[in-house]
């Protein structure tokens, strides 16, 4: 009797856009790796890269649409076991929305920005609807909307040079694209309310201590060896009030010396990639349906708040493009680096006097935000 080959499995094409070629993100299908670096035959991870390093991997309108398509592609691929969500370069995972688009296209156009926020909301939801575990590989700054899409992932492994935080209230927005929903679940109310309003960033070591991320890895290399981030206090110290300084940035001359050492190092992501691949390996060594259902139930804690608030937040953010967002984003994009924030106190003083939102108000507190102002200064 002649042996017959097993039948080739047949799957329907469930992609939203079959054959779509990505242009503003990268999508890679990489083999699942064993802890010793060996490849597992027939199993893969989908690596999704934000690809705008020149602008700190801020996401454009098209990048958000492509992220949604990429996550659906990974969900529909039976050979893909995990999604690794990361970005190109060594400075930034994502700093949020693209300020050039915000400043020059969306400012003053609430109806258009509401359409944009539909894409952003759908991208956040798509991360939490992915049928595969999603690991955020935070290769650098995760700020503003970048923090929000990062928290929508299931796990985060970070470079120890990464920074985490919000930017909205200092640049004309509010962190209601996920941070006000998710951050209290990660770090508790007290730290969440500080981060969302004051916009002071956390180091990766502080983020690990607070429970925001799952792990970190050194990425700075000098004379052939890895060094922990020299900018961060990593020993047992306390300030004058007895508050622990572990994970905080160094200050004064010590910071200046550390900055020189930092600049003398090269960046090597091999240890970060090893930690990310190890997490993916561990997840692959579980029952797939049980793991997916477990993640879906855990995600409900985030979705409980997100689904309740996202549409109202979208409407508010759109209307805000007529006032504070218009002033803040245009100032950040158009002004010289040293003047990228509005004059907050003058703005508050003008509003206390009953000023209307018009060019006269902007001339007092945000002159670069006026129509036609600041062209060619970027």
TADAJO-V272777 format. One record per residue. RES is the residue in one small letter. BURIAL is I if it has 16 or more other C-alpha atoms within 10 Angstrom, else O. D_CENTER is the distance of its C-alpha to the mean C-alpha in Angstrom with 1 decimal. Layout:
BEGIN
RES_BURIAL_D_CENTER, RES_BURIAL_D_CENTER
END
This chain:
BEGIN
x_O_59.2, x_O_56.4, x_O_52.9, x_O_50.4, x_O_46.7, x_O_44.2, x_O_43.0, x_O_39.9, x_O_37.2, x_O_36.5, x_O_33.3, x_O_32.8, x_O_30.1, x_O_27.5, x_I_25.0, x_O_24.3, x_O_25.0, x_O_27.1, x_O_27.0, x_O_24.2, x_O_23.2, x_O_19.6, x_O_19.4, x_I_15.9, x_I_14.1, x_I_15.9, x_I_17.2, x_O_19.2, x_I_21.5, x_O_22.1, x_I_24.8, x_I_24.1, x_I_25.2, x_O_27.6, x_O_27.2, x_O_29.8, x_O_27.9, x_O_30.1, x_O_29.0, x_O_29.6, x_O_31.6, x_O_30.4, x_I_27.0, x_I_23.7, x_I_19.9, x_I_17.8, x_I_15.3, x_I_12.9, x_I_11.6, x_I_9.8, x_I_12.9, x_I_12.9, x_I_13.2, x_O_15.8, x_O_13.5, x_I_10.7, x_I_9.1, x_I_8.8, x_I_9.5, x_I_13.2, x_I_15.2, x_O_16.4, x_I_13.2, x_I_12.2, x_I_15.8, x_I_15.6, x_I_12.6, x_I_14.9, x_I_17.8, x_I_16.3, x_I_15.6, x_I_19.1, x_I_20.5, x_I_19.3, x_I_20.5, x_I_23.8, x_I_24.5, x_O_26.8, x_I_26.4, x_I_22.7, x_I_22.0, x_I_18.3, x_I_15.1, x_I_13.0, x_I_9.6, x_I_8.8, x_I_9.4, x_I_12.7, x_I_14.0, x_I_14.1, x_I_12.5, x_I_8.8, x_I_6.0, x_I_4.6, x_I_6.4, x_I_6.5, x_I_9.8, x_I_12.4, x_I_14.7, x_I_17.7, x_I_17.6, x_I_17.1, x_I_19.9, x_I_22.4, x_O_22.1, x_I_20.7, x_I_22.1, x_I_25.3, x_I_24.8, x_I_23.8, x_O_25.0, x_O_22.9, x_I_19.7, x_I_20.5, x_O_20.7, x_I_17.3, x_I_15.8, x_O_17.6, x_I_15.5, x_I_12.2, x_I_13.8, x_I_15.1, x_I_11.9, x_I_10.6, x_I_14.2, x_I_14.4, x_I_11.9, x_I_14.2, x_I_17.3, x_I_16.9, x_I_20.2, x_I_18.9, x_I_16.9, x_I_13.2, x_I_12.0, x_I_8.5, x_I_9.9, x_I_7.8, x_I_10.2, x_I_9.4, x_I_7.8, x_I_4.4, x_I_5.9, x_I_7.0, x_I_5.8, x_I_2.2, x_I_3.8, x_I_5.7, x_I_4.9, x_I_4.4, x_I_7.5, x_I_9.1, x_I_9.6, x_I_12.9, x_I_12.5, x_I_10.5, x_I_12.4, x_I_11.4, x_I_13.4, x_I_15.5, x_I_14.6, x_I_10.9, x_I_10.3, x_I_8.5, x_I_9.3, x_I_10.0, x_I_11.9, x_I_13.5, x_I_17.0, x_I_17.5, x_I_16.8, x_I_18.4, x_I_16.1, x_I_15.3, x_I_12.2, x_I_13.8, x_I_11.3, x_I_10.8, x_I_10.7, x_I_14.4, x_I_14.9, x_I_12.9, x_I_12.9, x_I_16.7, x_O_16.8, x_I_15.0, x_I_16.6, x_O_19.4, x_O_20.4, x_O_21.4, x_O_18.3, x_I_16.1, x_I_18.4, x_O_18.3, x_I_14.6, x_I_14.4, x_O_17.5, x_O_18.0, x_I_14.6, x_O_15.6, x_I_13.0, x_I_13.6, x_I_14.3, x_I_13.3, x_I_16.9, x_I_16.7, x_I_13.7, x_I_15.8, x_O_18.8, x_O_17.3, x_O_16.3, x_I_12.5, x_I_12.3, x_I_15.1, x_I_16.0, x_I_15.7, x_I_17.8, x_I_19.4, x_I_18.7, x_I_21.2, x_I_24.7, x_O_28.0, x_O_31.5, x_O_30.3, x_O_28.7, x_I_25.3, x_I_24.7, x_I_22.5, x_I_20.4, x_I_23.4, x_I_21.7, x_I_21.3, x_I_24.2, x_I_24.8, x_O_28.2, x_O_29.9, x_O_30.1, x_O_30.5, x_O_30.6, x_O_33.8, x_O_33.0, x_O_32.5, x_O_28.7, x_O_27.1, x_I_25.3, x_I_23.8, x_I_20.2, x_I_20.6, x_I_20.9, x_I_24.4, x_O_26.4, x_O_29.4, x_O_31.2, x_O_29.5, x_I_26.1, x_O_27.8, x_O_29.3, x_I_26.1, x_O_24.5, x_O_27.4, x_I_26.9, x_I_23.2, x_O_24.3, x_O_27.0, x_I_24.8, x_O_23.4, x_I_20.1, x_I_20.6, x_O_18.0, x_O_20.9, x_O_20.6, x_I_16.9, x_I_17.8, x_I_20.7, x_I_18.9, x_I_16.5, x_I_19.7, x_I_21.6, x_I_19.3, x_I_19.7, x_I_23.4, x_O_23.8, x_I_22.3, x_I_24.6, x_O_27.5, x_O_27.5, x_O_29.0, x_O_26.6, x_O_27.6, x_O_27.7, x_I_24.2, x_I_22.8, x_O_24.8, x_O_23.7, x_I_20.0, x_I_20.9, x_O_22.7, x_O_20.1, x_I_17.5, x_O_20.2, x_O_19.5, x_I_16.1, x_I_17.7, x_O_20.6, x_O_18.8, x_I_16.4, x_O_19.4, x_O_21.6, x_I_19.6, x_I_17.5, x_I_20.4, x_O_21.8, x_I_18.5, x_I_18.3, x_I_21.9, x_I_21.4, x_I_18.5, x_I_20.8, x_I_23.8, x_I_21.9, x_I_21.7, x_I_25.4, x_I_25.2, x_I_22.6, x_I_19.8, x_I_22.4, x_I_23.4, x_I_20.1, x_I_18.3, x_I_21.5, x_I_22.2, x_I_19.0, x_I_19.4, x_I_23.2, x_I_24.3, x_O_25.0, x_O_22.4, x_O_24.5, x_O_24.7, x_I_21.2, x_I_21.6, x_I_24.2, x_I_27.2, x_O_26.1, x_O_29.6, x_O_31.4, x_I_29.4, x_O_30.2, x_O_33.8, x_I_34.2, x_O_33.0, x_O_35.3, x_O_38.1, x_O_37.4, x_O_35.9, x_O_34.6, x_O_31.4, x_O_33.0, x_O_33.4, x_O_35.6, x_I_32.9, x_I_30.4, x_O_33.0, x_O_33.2, x_I_29.6, x_I_27.5, x_I_29.9, x_I_27.3, x_I_26.2, x_I_29.6, x_O_30.3, x_O_31.1, x_O_30.3, x_I_28.5, x_O_28.9, x_O_28.8, x_O_27.5, x_O_24.0
END
